Amino acid sequence: MRPETHPGSAALRAALLNTSYRHHSATSVLERALSDQQVGRVALVSSFGAESVALLHMVSVIDPKTPVLFIDTQMLFEETLTYQADVADKLGLTNIRRIKARALDVAVEDRDGTLHKTDPDACCDLRKTRPLDRVLAEFDAWVTGRKRYQAGTRAALEFFETDGEDRLKINPLAHWDPQDVQDYMINNRLPRHPLVAQGYPSIGCAPCTSKVKPGEDPRAGRWRGQDKEECGIHIVDGKIVRGPIKKGKVA
């Protein structure tokens, strides 16, 4: 059932939901979010990256028919594409939707496939943000695997936050630390992304992801050497971020 919407309704619902679920576990937050009428129609957005399988497993246990939106930027590692298919099959996820940029948009804006070198923010906008925006119009809320420890921009992350005036973003794993993720994956015998063992603890598009040295921050290999921490599909001050996010400006 779709919740009633009006200006500011997402902010009100997020506040009420955070109060209601403040002391709940990640699994409990996700389970209730997928059935709570205050949340509405929900999809999980997954990169099928290094830690994605934990949340994907939770969804498969609660409701394997939940829509899973996989953004194929057409610049992903081949290992990620193979892993996506393997995980979906192993977990019995039956509603995977692969999202891509429109062919015409790519032809006009990134004809030679080098936009990520000259303007990585524009590349993320073309290949991630806009394709996801179009699909999310069908939903009242979406689930992410973001966690507070992953970046300074995520330090104050809550279970529920706003995505515009009417849509919610749900972060069931917001309070998990790295060991929580590893314990969950080990305890449930979940398959690892093959690139993790090769030195990629955080995995995005192939041209913009590099190996991480021992002792480095796990996300140091994402957009290395650039003033950029997020791909642009998240919200700052109620607005979609099209460029790099500065620390201390997280929603």
GIJORA-V968246 format. One record per pair of residues at least 4 apart in sequence whose ideal C-beta (glycine too) atoms are under 6 Angstrom apart, sorted by sequence separation. I is the first residue (numbers start at 1). GAP is how many residues later the second one is. D is the distance in Angstrom with one decimal. If there is no record, write none. Layout:
BEGIN
{{I;GAP;D} {I;GAP;D}}
END
This chain:
BEGIN
{{5;4;5.0} {13;4;5.9} {17;4;5.9} {24;4;4.0} {29;4;6.0} {32;4;5.1} {48;4;5.0} {52;4;5.8} {53;4;6.0} {60;4;4.8} {76;4;4.5} {79;4;6.0} {83;4;6.0} {87;4;5.9} {101;4;5.3} {105;4;5.7} {106;4;5.3} {107;4;5.9} {115;4;5.9} {116;4;5.3} {123;4;6.0} {124;4;5.0} {125;4;4.7} {132;4;5.8} {150;4;5.3} {163;4;4.2} {176;4;3.9} {179;4;5.9} {183;4;5.9} {192;4;5.4} {204;4;5.8} {212;4;4.7} {216;4;4.2} {230;4;5.6} {241;4;5.5} {245;4;6.0} {24;5;5.0} {47;5;5.7} {76;5;5.9} {88;5;4.6} {101;5;5.2} {110;5;4.0} {176;5;5.8} {185;5;4.5} {195;5;4.1} {204;5;4.7} {223;5;4.2} {236;5;4.9} {33;6;5.1} {46;6;4.9} {136;6;5.9} {148;6;5.4} {163;6;4.6} {203;6;5.8} {59;7;5.0} {115;7;5.9} {116;7;4.2} {148;7;5.7} {21;8;5.2} {34;8;5.6} {88;8;5.2} {115;8;4.3} {146;8;5.7} {160;8;5.7} {161;8;4.9} {195;8;5.6} {212;8;5.2} {148;9;4.8} {212;9;4.5} {232;9;5.3} {236;9;6.0} {46;10;5.9} {160;10;5.9} {211;10;6.0} {232;10;5.6} {201;11;5.6} {210;11;4.3} {159;12;5.8} {199;12;3.8} {209;12;5.6} {199;13;6.0} {236;13;5.3} {157;14;5.5} {210;14;5.0} {44;15;5.4} {159;15;5.7} {208;15;5.4} {230;15;4.8} {236;15;5.3} {202;16;5.1} {228;16;4.0} {229;16;5.5} {235;16;4.8} {109;17;5.3} {157;17;4.4} {201;17;4.0} {202;17;4.6} {227;17;5.0} {204;18;5.6} {202;20;5.5} {44;22;5.9} {46;22;5.7} {43;24;4.1} {44;24;4.9} {45;24;4.7} {46;24;6.0} {13;25;5.4} {68;25;5.6} {101;25;5.5} {146;25;5.1} {43;26;5.2} {70;26;5.9} {72;26;5.1} {101;26;4.9} {147;26;5.1} {148;26;5.8} {141;27;3.9} {142;27;6.0} {143;27;4.6} {144;27;5.5} {30;28;5.4} {34;28;5.8} {64;28;4.9} {67;28;4.9} {68;28;4.9} {69;28;5.3} {70;28;5.2} {71;28;4.9} {72;28;5.1} {145;28;5.8} {149;28;5.6} {34;29;5.7} {64;29;5.5} {65;29;5.5} {141;29;5.7} {147;29;5.3} {64;30;5.5} {65;30;5.3} {69;30;5.7} {101;30;5.1} {27;31;5.8} {31;31;5.1} {60;31;3.9} {48;32;5.9} {60;32;5.8} {99;32;4.7} {60;33;5.6} {53;34;5.7} {57;34;6.0} {3;35;5.7} {48;35;5.8} {56;35;5.9} {1;36;5.1} {48;36;4.1} {99;36;5.5} {3;37;4.5} {2;38;4.9} {73;54;4.0} {71;57;5.4} {71;61;5.9} {69;66;5.9} {151;68;5.9} {163;72;5.4} {153;76;5.3} {151;78;5.1} {55;90;4.5} {161;90;5.6} {116;91;5.1} {116;92;5.8} {153;92;4.9} {52;93;5.7} {156;94;5.8} {152;95;3.9} {43;96;4.9} {154;96;6.0} {45;97;5.2} {153;97;4.5} {41;98;4.8} {41;99;4.8} {42;99;4.8} {43;99;5.2} {44;99;4.3} {45;99;5.9} {40;100;2.9} {40;101;5.9} {132;101;5.4} {39;102;5.0} {128;103;5.2} {129;103;4.6} {129;104;5.2} {128;105;5.5} {124;107;4.6} {125;107;5.7} {124;108;4.4} {83;110;5.3} {79;115;4.9} {79;116;5.2} {125;117;5.4} {121;122;4.4} {54;127;5.6} {76;129;6.0} {77;129;4.8} {29;130;5.2} {51;130;5.1} {54;130;4.8} {75;130;4.2} {54;131;5.7} {57;131;5.7} {75;131;5.9} {73;132;5.3} {75;132;5.9} {57;133;5.7} {33;137;5.0} {53;137;4.6} {2;138;5.8} {21;138;5.6} {18;140;5.2} {18;141;5.8} {18;142;5.1} {30;142;4.2} {17;143;4.3} {29;143;4.5} {50;143;5.1} {14;146;4.3} {26;146;4.4} {50;146;5.1} {14;147;5.7} {26;147;5.3} {14;148;5.3} {11;151;5.1} {50;151;5.6} {10;152;4.3} {50;152;5.8} {50;153;5.2} {14;154;5.9} {49;154;4.4} {10;155;5.8} {10;156;5.3} {9;157;6.0} {10;157;5.9} {7;158;5.6} {10;158;5.6} {5;161;4.3}}
END
